[in-house]
Amino acid sequence: MALIQCQFYSETLSLSTGINALIPQHSALQISGSGKLPVLYLLHGLSANHTDWIRHSSIERYAEEKGIAVVMPSVGRSYYTDMKFGSPYFTFLSEELPQIVRALFPISDRREDTFVAGMSMGGYGAFKLGLSFPERYAAAASLSGGLDIVSRMNGLNNFQPHELIAIFGDVSELEGSKNDLFYLMDKLKAYDGNKPMFYQCCGTEDFLYQDNQAFRKRAIDLGIEVAYEDGRGEHDWNYWEPKIQSVLDWLPIETNL
């Protein structure tokens, strides 16, 4: 497995940024039916960056066993949004980044080979991508995600009021917007194409547990299938490290292994 630390200029963000990428070295033996590698976009949390998954988990070993590329971008504290007063990180993540990644690495552009996952803020980002673009992602996974964003922002939580306004604008603009996962679930319900697979987990001692229960209830009410795991755990790497291996086992990865 090759660990590549890549710096490049983003036209969308108008700044230099970086990713960590895990690329199977023996790709000739591990490529999918498209002739290129399946890919997992793996997203970080609010107080983290693109190095956290490498530093705190065995994602390199897990990905090597599955023959999948892993791309870990950095988006600061943007909450994976096109910020009201800031940079368009969601456009960067959903539009520019996949093009750059496919230009640099032997990454498949097939929906069947494209997955996204994340923890905490990254769980929100992963579900936002899967719900917003069901035609692009075969599966999305959230580990302890901040999924009930309207309730979470009303309580501020780890945000200062000025930061909240910079990301989302006025809180009243959130509900029913493209940043509201509950609204995006309503839209997905009406979508007549293939829907992504969804995986959700959250520890019962996590401060985001109720948010996850609210998301799960709405998904059940709408008939959106979500593979759900419950159990003891807090908002930390002791919980996320084994769960990311579960995510890799759950993904419908097509390889020639």
C-alpha atoms as an extended CHARMM CRD file, in Angstrom:
* protein
*
       257  EXT
         1         1  MET       CA              0.0000000000        0.0000000000        0.0000000000  PROA      1               0.0000000000
         2         2  ALA       CA              1.3570000000        3.4130000000       -0.9280000000  PROA      2               0.0000000000
         3         3  LEU       CA              0.6530000000        6.3740000000        1.3600000000  PROA      3               0.0000000000
         4         4  ILE       CA              0.7620000000        9.5230000000       -0.7550000000  PROA      4               0.0000000000
         5         5  GLN       CA              0.7280000000       12.9710000000        0.8140000000  PROA      5               0.0000000000
         6         6  CYS       CA             -0.4450000000       15.2120000000       -1.9900000000  PROA      6               0.0000000000
         7         7  GLN       CA             -0.5350000000       19.0120000000       -2.1630000000  PROA      7               0.0000000000
         8         8  PHE       CA             -2.2920000000       20.8310000000       -4.9990000000  PROA      8               0.0000000000
         9         9  TYR       CA             -4.0000000000       24.0910000000       -5.8730000000  PROA      9               0.0000000000
        10        10  SER       CA             -7.7860000000       24.1210000000       -5.7630000000  PROA      10              0.0000000000
        11        11  GLU       CA             -9.4600000000       26.4130000000       -8.2740000000  PROA      11              0.0000000000
        12        12  THR       CA            -12.7090000000       26.0960000000       -6.3090000000  PROA      12              0.0000000000
        13        13  LEU       CA            -11.1650000000       27.1520000000       -3.0040000000  PROA      13              0.0000000000
        14        14  SER       CA             -8.6070000000       29.5420000000       -4.5220000000  PROA      14              0.0000000000
        15        15  LEU       CA             -5.9100000000       28.1090000000       -2.2670000000  PROA      15              0.0000000000
        16        16  SER       CA             -3.4330000000       25.2730000000       -1.9070000000  PROA      16              0.0000000000
        17        17  THR       CA             -4.7760000000       22.2750000000       -0.0460000000  PROA      17              0.0000000000
        18        18  GLY       CA             -3.8400000000       18.6720000000        0.5780000000  PROA      18              0.0000000000
        19        19  ILE       CA             -5.0530000000       15.1120000000        0.7720000000  PROA      19              0.0000000000
        20        20  ASN       CA             -3.6860000000       11.8420000000        2.0370000000  PROA      20              0.0000000000
        21        21  ALA       CA             -4.2650000000        8.9670000000       -0.3610000000  PROA      21              0.0000000000
        22        22  LEU       CA             -3.8140000000        5.2340000000        0.1250000000  PROA      22              0.0000000000
        23        23  ILE       CA             -3.2370000000        3.4870000000       -3.2050000000  PROA      23              0.0000000000
        24        24  PRO       CA             -2.8260000000       -0.3050000000       -3.5080000000  PROA      24              0.0000000000
        25        25  GLN       CA              0.6270000000       -0.9150000000       -4.9930000000  PROA      25              0.0000000000
        26        26  HSD       CA             -0.3190000000       -4.1430000000       -6.7320000000  PROA      26              0.0000000000
        27        27  SER       CA             -3.2120000000       -2.4890000000       -8.5250000000  PROA      27              0.0000000000
        28        28  ALA       CA             -3.0270000000       -4.8790000000      -11.4740000000  PROA      28              0.0000000000
        29        29  LEU       CA             -4.2630000000       -7.6270000000       -9.1480000000  PROA      29              0.0000000000
        30        30  GLN       CA             -6.7690000000       -5.4630000000       -7.2900000000  PROA      30              0.0000000000
        31        31  ILE       CA             -8.5330000000       -3.3790000000       -9.9080000000  PROA      31              0.0000000000
        32        32  SER       CA            -12.2870000000       -3.5330000000      -10.3270000000  PROA      32              0.0000000000
        33        33  GLY       CA            -14.2260000000       -4.5350000000      -13.4120000000  PROA      33              0.0000000000
        34        34  SER       CA            -13.7630000000       -1.0350000000      -14.8070000000  PROA      34              0.0000000000
        35        35  GLY       CA             -9.9900000000       -1.5360000000      -14.9780000000  PROA      35              0.0000000000
        36        36  LYS       CA             -9.4630000000        1.0170000000      -12.2110000000  PROA      36              0.0000000000
        37        37  LEU       CA             -9.5080000000        1.0740000000       -8.4310000000  PROA      37              0.0000000000
        38        38  PRO       CA            -12.6180000000        1.4110000000       -6.2940000000  PROA      38              0.0000000000
        39        39  VAL       CA            -12.3400000000        4.3780000000       -3.9360000000  PROA      39              0.0000000000
        40        40  LEU       CA            -13.4900000000        5.3760000000       -0.4790000000  PROA      40              0.0000000000
        41        41  TYR       CA            -13.5540000000        9.0920000000        0.2950000000  PROA      41              0.0000000000
        42        42  LEU       CA            -12.9160000000        9.1530000000        4.0460000000  PROA      42              0.0000000000
        43        43  LEU       CA            -13.8780000000       12.3620000000        5.8750000000  PROA      43              0.0000000000
        44        44  HSD       CA            -12.5690000000       13.8580000000        9.1060000000  PROA      44              0.0000000000
        45        45  GLY       CA            -14.2950000000       15.4490000000       12.0930000000  PROA      45              0.0000000000
        46        46  LEU       CA            -14.7330000000       19.0280000000       13.2730000000  PROA      46              0.0000000000
        47        47  SER       CA            -11.4610000000       19.4240000000       15.1700000000  PROA      47              0.0000000000
        48        48  ALA       CA             -9.4040000000       17.2130000000       12.8520000000  PROA      48              0.0000000000
        49        49  ASN       CA             -7.8700000000       17.1750000000        9.3780000000  PROA      49              0.0000000000
        50        50  HSD       CA             -6.8330000000       14.7840000000        6.6010000000  PROA      50              0.0000000000
        51        51  THR       CA             -4.1410000000       13.1410000000        8.7750000000  PROA      51              0.0000000000
        52        52  ASP       CA             -6.4160000000       11.8580000000       11.5390000000  PROA      52              0.0000000000
        53        53  TRP       CA             -7.5110000000        8.5720000000        9.9920000000  PROA      53              0.0000000000
        54        54  ILE       CA             -3.8790000000        7.6150000000        9.3320000000  PROA      54              0.0000000000
        55        55  ARG       CA             -2.7710000000        8.6830000000       12.8200000000  PROA      55              0.0000000000
        56        56  HSD       CA             -5.5360000000        7.0710000000       14.8460000000  PROA      56              0.0000000000
        57        57  SER       CA             -6.7150000000        4.0180000000       12.9240000000  PROA      57              0.0000000000
        58        58  SER       CA             -5.4720000000        1.0240000000       10.9320000000  PROA      58              0.0000000000
        59        59  ILE       CA             -7.2310000000        2.2140000000        7.7830000000  PROA      59              0.0000000000
        60        60  GLU       CA             -4.1140000000        1.4780000000        5.6850000000  PROA      60              0.0000000000
        61        61  ARG       CA             -4.1390000000       -2.1850000000        6.6710000000  PROA      61              0.0000000000
        62        62  TYR       CA             -7.8920000000       -2.5240000000        6.2800000000  PROA      62              0.0000000000
        63        63  ALA       CA             -7.8700000000       -0.8870000000        2.8340000000  PROA      63              0.0000000000
        64        64  GLU       CA             -4.9720000000       -3.0500000000        1.6520000000  PROA      64              0.0000000000
        65        65  GLU       CA             -6.8960000000       -6.1800000000        2.5870000000  PROA      65              0.0000000000
        66        66  LYS       CA             -9.8430000000       -4.9760000000        0.4830000000  PROA      66              0.0000000000
        67        67  GLY       CA             -7.8550000000       -3.6520000000       -2.4790000000  PROA      67              0.0000000000
        68        68  ILE       CA             -9.4820000000       -0.2260000000       -2.3170000000  PROA      68              0.0000000000
        69        69  ALA       CA             -8.0210000000        3.2670000000       -2.6330000000  PROA      69              0.0000000000
        70        70  VAL       CA             -8.7790000000        5.7010000000        0.1980000000  PROA      70              0.0000000000
        71        71  VAL       CA             -8.7750000000        9.4680000000       -0.2870000000  PROA      71              0.0000000000
        72        72  MET       CA             -8.7390000000       11.6940000000        2.8090000000  PROA      72              0.0000000000
        73        73  PRO       CA             -9.2980000000       15.4130000000        2.1270000000  PROA      73              0.0000000000
        74        74  SER       CA             -9.1210000000       18.3610000000        4.5100000000  PROA      74              0.0000000000
        75        75  VAL       CA            -11.9620000000       20.8790000000        4.8470000000  PROA      75              0.0000000000
        76        76  GLY       CA            -11.1920000000       22.6680000000        8.1310000000  PROA      76              0.0000000000
        77        77  ARG       CA            -14.2410000000       23.4440000000       10.2950000000  PROA      77              0.0000000000
        78        78  SER       CA            -16.4960000000       24.0480000000        7.2780000000  PROA      78              0.0000000000
        79        79  TYR       CA            -18.9930000000       21.2960000000        8.1650000000  PROA      79              0.0000000000
        80        80  TYR       CA            -18.7220000000       20.1900000000        4.5310000000  PROA      80              0.0000000000
        81        81  THR       CA            -20.6960000000       23.1930000000        3.3140000000  PROA      81              0.0000000000
        82        82  ASP       CA            -20.4090000000       25.9570000000        0.7870000000  PROA      82              0.0000000000
        83        83  MET       CA            -19.9350000000       28.4040000000        3.6220000000  PROA      83              0.0000000000
        84        84  LYS       CA            -22.1010000000       31.4950000000        3.9030000000  PROA      84              0.0000000000
        85        85  PHE       CA            -19.0000000000       33.5740000000        4.6340000000  PROA      85              0.0000000000
        86        86  GLY       CA            -16.0680000000       31.4470000000        3.6160000000  PROA      86              0.0000000000
        87        87  SER       CA            -15.0010000000       28.8630000000        1.0770000000  PROA      87              0.0000000000
        88        88  PRO       CA            -17.1990000000       26.5230000000       -1.0300000000  PROA      88              0.0000000000
        89        89  TYR       CA            -15.9830000000       23.2890000000        0.5140000000  PROA      89              0.0000000000
        90        90  PHE       CA            -18.9670000000       21.1710000000       -0.5240000000  PROA      90              0.0000000000
        91        91  THR       CA            -18.4710000000       22.1220000000       -4.1740000000  PROA      91              0.0000000000
        92        92  PHE       CA            -14.7730000000       21.3350000000       -3.8040000000  PROA      92              0.0000000000
        93        93  LEU       CA            -15.5220000000       17.9520000000       -2.2600000000  PROA      93              0.0000000000
        94        94  SER       CA            -18.3090000000       16.9150000000       -4.6120000000  PROA      94              0.0000000000
        95        95  GLU       CA            -17.0780000000       18.3570000000       -7.9270000000  PROA      95              0.0000000000
        96        96  GLU       CA            -13.4040000000       19.3130000000       -8.1090000000  PROA      96              0.0000000000
        97        97  LEU       CA            -11.7910000000       16.7580000000       -5.8190000000  PROA      97              0.0000000000
        98        98  PRO       CA            -13.0310000000       13.6320000000       -7.6740000000  PROA      98              0.0000000000
        99        99  GLN       CA            -11.7510000000       15.0750000000      -10.9560000000  PROA      99              0.0000000000
       100       100  ILE       CA             -8.3210000000       15.7820000000       -9.4690000000  PROA      100             0.0000000000
       101       101  VAL       CA             -8.1370000000       12.3700000000       -7.8240000000  PROA      101             0.0000000000
       102       102  ARG       CA             -9.0150000000       10.5540000000      -11.0510000000  PROA      102             0.0000000000
       103       103  ALA       CA             -6.4330000000       12.6010000000      -12.9380000000  PROA      103             0.0000000000
       104       104  LEU       CA             -3.6680000000       11.7350000000      -10.4700000000  PROA      104             0.0000000000
       105       105  PHE       CA             -4.4630000000        8.1200000000       -9.5720000000  PROA      105             0.0000000000
       106       106  PRO       CA             -5.9830000000        5.0410000000      -11.2980000000  PROA      106             0.0000000000
       107       107  ILE       CA             -9.3810000000        5.6490000000       -9.6900000000  PROA      107             0.0000000000
       108       108  SER       CA            -12.6410000000        4.3960000000      -11.1790000000  PROA      108             0.0000000000
       109       109  ASP       CA            -15.3800000000        6.8670000000      -12.0900000000  PROA      109             0.0000000000
       110       110  ARG       CA            -18.1110000000        4.2300000000      -11.8530000000  PROA      110             0.0000000000
       111       111  ARG       CA            -20.8480000000        4.7150000000       -9.2750000000  PROA      111             0.0000000000
       112       112  GLU       CA            -20.4520000000        1.0530000000       -8.2810000000  PROA      112             0.0000000000
       113       113  ASP       CA            -16.8510000000        1.7410000000       -7.2640000000  PROA      113             0.0000000000
       114       114  THR       CA            -17.3840000000        5.0240000000       -5.3860000000  PROA      114             0.0000000000
       115       115  PHE       CA            -18.0320000000        5.1960000000       -1.6310000000  PROA      115             0.0000000000
       116       116  VAL       CA            -17.8840000000        7.8200000000        1.1220000000  PROA      116             0.0000000000
       117       117  ALA       CA            -17.6110000000        7.5580000000        4.9010000000  PROA      117             0.0000000000
       118       118  GLY       CA            -16.6970000000        9.7520000000        7.8360000000  PROA      118             0.0000000000
       119       119  MET       CA            -16.8300000000       10.2380000000       11.5730000000  PROA      119             0.0000000000
       120       120  SER       CA            -18.5620000000       13.0110000000       13.5420000000  PROA      120             0.0000000000
       121       121  MET       CA            -18.6940000000       16.0540000000       11.2240000000  PROA      121             0.0000000000
       122       122  GLY       CA            -17.4270000000       13.7090000000        8.5210000000  PROA      122             0.0000000000
       123       123  GLY       CA            -20.4000000000       11.3910000000        9.0790000000  PROA      123             0.0000000000
       124       124  TYR       CA            -22.6420000000       14.3410000000        8.2800000000  PROA      124             0.0000000000
       125       125  GLY       CA            -20.5370000000       15.0850000000        5.1960000000  PROA      125             0.0000000000
       126       126  ALA       CA            -20.6740000000       11.4740000000        4.0140000000  PROA      126             0.0000000000
       127       127  PHE       CA            -24.4610000000       11.2610000000        4.2990000000  PROA      127             0.0000000000
       128       128  LYS       CA            -24.8060000000       14.6970000000        2.7080000000  PROA      128             0.0000000000
       129       129  LEU       CA            -22.8730000000       13.4910000000       -0.3390000000  PROA      129             0.0000000000
       130       130  GLY       CA            -24.7860000000       10.2150000000       -0.5640000000  PROA      130             0.0000000000
       131       131  LEU       CA            -28.1750000000       11.8890000000       -0.1880000000  PROA      131             0.0000000000
       132       132  SER       CA            -27.3500000000       14.7800000000       -2.5240000000  PROA      132             0.0000000000
       133       133  PHE       CA            -25.8420000000       12.6570000000       -5.3040000000  PROA      133             0.0000000000
       134       134  PRO       CA            -27.3830000000        9.1690000000       -5.2780000000  PROA      134             0.0000000000
       135       135  GLU       CA            -26.3190000000        8.7790000000       -8.9060000000  PROA      135             0.0000000000
       136       136  ARG       CA            -22.6180000000        9.0710000000       -7.9350000000  PROA      136             0.0000000000
       137       137  TYR       CA            -22.2180000000        7.0190000000       -4.7360000000  PROA      137             0.0000000000
       138       138  ALA       CA            -22.9710000000        3.3520000000       -4.2020000000  PROA      138             0.0000000000
       139       139  ALA       CA            -22.6980000000        3.6130000000       -0.4180000000  PROA      139             0.0000000000
       140       140  ALA       CA            -22.2870000000        6.1420000000        2.3860000000  PROA      140             0.0000000000
       141       141  ALA       CA            -21.3700000000        5.4760000000        6.0210000000  PROA      141             0.0000000000
       142       142  SER       CA            -21.6260000000        7.6610000000        9.1180000000  PROA      142             0.0000000000
       143       143  LEU       CA            -19.7560000000        6.9300000000       12.3510000000  PROA      143             0.0000000000
       144       144  SER       CA            -21.1490000000        9.0400000000       15.2160000000  PROA      144             0.0000000000
       145       145  GLY       CA            -22.2850000000       11.6420000000       12.7290000000  PROA      145             0.0000000000
       146       146  GLY       CA            -23.7370000000       15.0330000000       13.5870000000  PROA      146             0.0000000000
       147       147  LEU       CA            -26.8090000000       14.1870000000       11.5500000000  PROA      147             0.0000000000
       148       148  ASP       CA            -29.6310000000       16.2590000000       13.0480000000  PROA      148             0.0000000000
       149       149  ILE       CA            -27.9450000000       19.4790000000       12.0450000000  PROA      149             0.0000000000
       150       150  VAL       CA            -30.8950000000       21.7870000000       12.7470000000  PROA      150             0.0000000000
       151       151  SER       CA            -31.1980000000       20.6460000000       16.3630000000  PROA      151             0.0000000000
       152       152  ARG       CA            -27.4360000000       20.5820000000       16.7610000000  PROA      152             0.0000000000
       153       153  MET       CA            -26.9930000000       24.1360000000       15.5120000000  PROA      153             0.0000000000
       154       154  ASN       CA            -29.8380000000       25.4530000000       17.6490000000  PROA      154             0.0000000000
       155       155  GLY       CA            -27.8540000000       24.1940000000       20.6260000000  PROA      155             0.0000000000
       156       156  LEU       CA            -24.5590000000       25.5990000000       19.2530000000  PROA      156             0.0000000000
       157       157  ASN       CA            -22.6160000000       22.6820000000       20.8060000000  PROA      157             0.0000000000
       158       158  ASN       CA            -18.9300000000       23.1080000000       19.8610000000  PROA      158             0.0000000000
       159       159  PHE       CA            -19.5370000000       26.2790000000       17.8390000000  PROA      159             0.0000000000
       160       160  GLN       CA            -19.3690000000       29.9200000000       18.7370000000  PROA      160             0.0000000000
       161       161  PRO       CA            -22.2920000000       31.9990000000       17.3550000000  PROA      161             0.0000000000
       162       162  HSD       CA            -20.0630000000       33.8750000000       14.8970000000  PROA      162             0.0000000000
       163       163  GLU       CA            -18.6640000000       30.5950000000       13.5280000000  PROA      163             0.0000000000
       164       164  LEU       CA            -22.1330000000       29.1890000000       13.0690000000  PROA      164             0.0000000000
       165       165  ILE       CA            -23.1890000000       32.2620000000       11.0880000000  PROA      165             0.0000000000
       166       166  ALA       CA            -20.0460000000       32.0440000000        8.9400000000  PROA      166             0.0000000000
       167       167  ILE       CA            -20.8320000000       28.4320000000        8.0230000000  PROA      167             0.0000000000
       168       168  PHE       CA            -24.6110000000       28.3850000000        7.6430000000  PROA      168             0.0000000000
       169       169  GLY       CA            -25.7930000000       31.9700000000        7.8870000000  PROA      169             0.0000000000
       170       170  ASP       CA            -28.7430000000       32.5040000000       10.1680000000  PROA      170             0.0000000000
       171       171  VAL       CA            -29.9400000000       29.3080000000       11.8400000000  PROA      171             0.0000000000
       172       172  SER       CA            -33.4100000000       29.9320000000       10.4350000000  PROA      172             0.0000000000
       173       173  GLU       CA            -31.9810000000       29.2870000000        6.9520000000  PROA      173             0.0000000000
       174       174  LEU       CA            -30.9310000000       25.7370000000        7.8380000000  PROA      174             0.0000000000
       175       175  GLU       CA            -34.1830000000       23.8010000000        8.0210000000  PROA      175             0.0000000000
       176       176  GLY       CA            -35.3420000000       22.6760000000        4.6130000000  PROA      176             0.0000000000
       177       177  SER       CA            -32.0660000000       23.6870000000        2.9460000000  PROA      177             0.0000000000
       178       178  LYS       CA            -29.4430000000       21.6630000000        1.0700000000  PROA      178             0.0000000000
       179       179  ASN       CA            -27.5290000000       21.4630000000        4.3790000000  PROA      179             0.0000000000
       180       180  ASP       CA            -30.4300000000       19.7440000000        6.1930000000  PROA      180             0.0000000000
       181       181  LEU       CA            -30.1020000000       15.9480000000        5.9410000000  PROA      181             0.0000000000
       182       182  PHE       CA            -33.7690000000       15.4920000000        6.8390000000  PROA      182             0.0000000000
       183       183  TYR       CA            -34.7440000000       17.6020000000        3.8310000000  PROA      183             0.0000000000
       184       184  LEU       CA            -32.3190000000       15.6140000000        1.6570000000  PROA      184             0.0000000000
       185       185  MET       CA            -33.9240000000       12.3720000000        2.8520000000  PROA      185             0.0000000000
       186       186  ASP       CA            -37.2940000000       13.6950000000        1.7000000000  PROA      186             0.0000000000
       187       187  LYS       CA            -35.7750000000       14.3840000000       -1.7290000000  PROA      187             0.0000000000
       188       188  LEU       CA            -34.1790000000       10.9320000000       -1.9040000000  PROA      188             0.0000000000
       189       189  LYS       CA            -37.5250000000        9.3240000000       -1.1380000000  PROA      189             0.0000000000
       190       190  ALA       CA            -38.8560000000       10.8420000000       -4.3680000000  PROA      190             0.0000000000
       191       191  TYR       CA            -35.7770000000        9.8310000000       -6.3830000000  PROA      191             0.0000000000
       192       192  ASP       CA            -36.6200000000        7.0210000000       -8.8330000000  PROA      192             0.0000000000
       193       193  GLY       CA            -33.0560000000        5.8650000000       -9.5590000000  PROA      193             0.0000000000
       194       194  ASN       CA            -30.8280000000        3.4830000000       -7.6150000000  PROA      194             0.0000000000
       195       195  LYS       CA            -30.3820000000        4.6790000000       -4.0560000000  PROA      195             0.0000000000
       196       196  PRO       CA            -27.0810000000        4.3550000000       -2.1900000000  PROA      196             0.0000000000
       197       197  MET       CA            -26.6090000000        1.8950000000        0.6280000000  PROA      197             0.0000000000
       198       198  PHE       CA            -26.3610000000        3.6130000000        4.0200000000  PROA      198             0.0000000000
       199       199  TYR       CA            -24.5370000000        2.4900000000        7.1620000000  PROA      199             0.0000000000
       200       200  GLN       CA            -24.9700000000        4.2870000000       10.4900000000  PROA      200             0.0000000000
       201       201  CYS       CA            -23.5260000000        3.6920000000       13.9460000000  PROA      201             0.0000000000
       202       202  CYS       CA            -23.2050000000        5.7000000000       17.1410000000  PROA      202             0.0000000000
       203       203  GLY       CA            -22.2440000000        4.7860000000       20.6980000000  PROA      203             0.0000000000
       204       204  THR       CA            -24.9510000000        4.9910000000       23.3580000000  PROA      204             0.0000000000
       205       205  GLU       CA            -22.7240000000        7.2350000000       25.5320000000  PROA      205             0.0000000000
       206       206  ASP       CA            -22.0170000000        9.6300000000       22.6560000000  PROA      206             0.0000000000
       207       207  PHE       CA            -23.3700000000       13.1880000000       22.9490000000  PROA      207             0.0000000000
       208       208  LEU       CA            -24.6520000000       12.7760000000       19.3570000000  PROA      208             0.0000000000
       209       209  TYR       CA            -26.6350000000        9.6210000000       20.1560000000  PROA      209             0.0000000000
       210       210  GLN       CA            -30.0240000000       11.3900000000       20.1860000000  PROA      210             0.0000000000
       211       211  ASP       CA            -29.2110000000       13.0920000000       16.8880000000  PROA      211             0.0000000000
       212       212  ASN       CA            -28.5500000000        9.6700000000       15.3940000000  PROA      212             0.0000000000
       213       213  GLN       CA            -31.7840000000        8.2850000000       16.7830000000  PROA      213             0.0000000000
       214       214  ALA       CA            -33.7160000000       11.1730000000       15.2370000000  PROA      214             0.0000000000
       215       215  PHE       CA            -32.0860000000       10.5440000000       11.8440000000  PROA      215             0.0000000000
       216       216  ARG       CA            -32.7590000000        6.8200000000       12.0560000000  PROA      216             0.0000000000
       217       217  LYS       CA            -36.4220000000        7.4010000000       12.9190000000  PROA      217             0.0000000000
       218       218  ARG       CA            -36.8940000000        9.7140000000        9.9300000000  PROA      218             0.0000000000
       219       219  ALA       CA            -35.2090000000        7.1880000000        7.6330000000  PROA      219             0.0000000000
       220       220  ILE       CA            -37.5120000000        4.4240000000        8.8950000000  PROA      220             0.0000000000
       221       221  ASP       CA            -40.5680000000        6.6590000000        8.4840000000  PROA      221             0.0000000000
       222       222  LEU       CA            -39.5650000000        7.3750000000        4.8800000000  PROA      222             0.0000000000
       223       223  GLY       CA            -38.7220000000        3.7730000000        4.0890000000  PROA      223             0.0000000000
       224       224  ILE       CA            -35.0340000000        4.5330000000        3.4440000000  PROA      224             0.0000000000
       225       225  GLU       CA            -32.9580000000        1.4620000000        4.3070000000  PROA      225             0.0000000000
       226       226  VAL       CA            -30.0690000000        2.1150000000        6.6840000000  PROA      226             0.0000000000
       227       227  ALA       CA            -27.8200000000       -0.6080000000        8.1100000000  PROA      227             0.0000000000
       228       228  TYR       CA            -27.6540000000        0.4100000000       11.7680000000  PROA      228             0.0000000000
       229       229  GLU       CA            -25.3710000000       -0.6620000000       14.6110000000  PROA      229             0.0000000000
       230       230  ASP       CA            -25.9070000000        0.2690000000       18.2370000000  PROA      230             0.0000000000
       231       231  GLY       CA            -23.9240000000       -0.3930000000       21.3870000000  PROA      231             0.0000000000
       232       232  ARG       CA            -21.7560000000        1.1330000000       24.0840000000  PROA      232             0.0000000000
       233       233  GLY       CA            -19.2670000000        3.7550000000       23.0160000000  PROA      233             0.0000000000
       234       234  GLU       CA            -18.2440000000        7.3620000000       23.3130000000  PROA      234             0.0000000000
       235       235  HSD       CA            -17.2100000000       10.0240000000       20.8100000000  PROA      235             0.0000000000
       236       236  ASP       CA            -13.6260000000        8.8480000000       20.4080000000  PROA      236             0.0000000000
       237       237  TRP       CA            -11.2360000000        6.6650000000       18.4760000000  PROA      237             0.0000000000
       238       238  ASN       CA            -11.8000000000        3.6910000000       20.7610000000  PROA      238             0.0000000000
       239       239  TYR       CA            -15.2040000000        3.5020000000       19.1080000000  PROA      239             0.0000000000
       240       240  TRP       CA            -14.3560000000        4.6160000000       15.5490000000  PROA      240             0.0000000000
       241       241  GLU       CA            -11.2430000000        2.5040000000       14.9750000000  PROA      241             0.0000000000
       242       242  PRO       CA            -12.9840000000       -0.8990000000       14.9770000000  PROA      242             0.0000000000
       243       243  LYS       CA            -16.0630000000        0.5540000000       13.2670000000  PROA      243             0.0000000000
       244       244  ILE       CA            -14.1290000000        1.6620000000       10.1890000000  PROA      244             0.0000000000
       245       245  GLN       CA            -13.1030000000       -1.9570000000        9.6870000000  PROA      245             0.0000000000
       246       246  SER       CA            -16.7980000000       -2.8740000000        9.8930000000  PROA      246             0.0000000000
       247       247  VAL       CA            -17.4980000000       -0.2720000000        7.2060000000  PROA      247             0.0000000000
       248       248  LEU       CA            -14.8520000000       -1.7480000000        4.8910000000  PROA      248             0.0000000000
       249       249  ASP       CA            -16.3590000000       -5.2180000000        5.4160000000  PROA      249             0.0000000000
       250       250  TRP       CA            -19.8390000000       -3.8430000000        4.6590000000  PROA      250             0.0000000000
       251       251  LEU       CA            -18.9730000000       -1.9680000000        1.4530000000  PROA      251             0.0000000000
       252       252  PRO       CA            -19.9590000000       -3.7480000000       -1.7930000000  PROA      252             0.0000000000
       253       253  ILE       CA            -16.4140000000       -3.6230000000       -3.1800000000  PROA      253             0.0000000000
       254       254  GLU       CA            -15.8850000000       -5.2820000000       -6.5530000000  PROA      254             0.0000000000
       255       255  THR       CA            -12.2910000000       -6.4710000000       -7.0470000000  PROA      255             0.0000000000
       256       256  ASN       CA            -10.4310000000       -9.3240000000       -8.6560000000  PROA      256             0.0000000000
       257       257  LEU       CA             -8.8550000000      -10.3920000000       -5.3590000000  PROA      257             0.0000000000
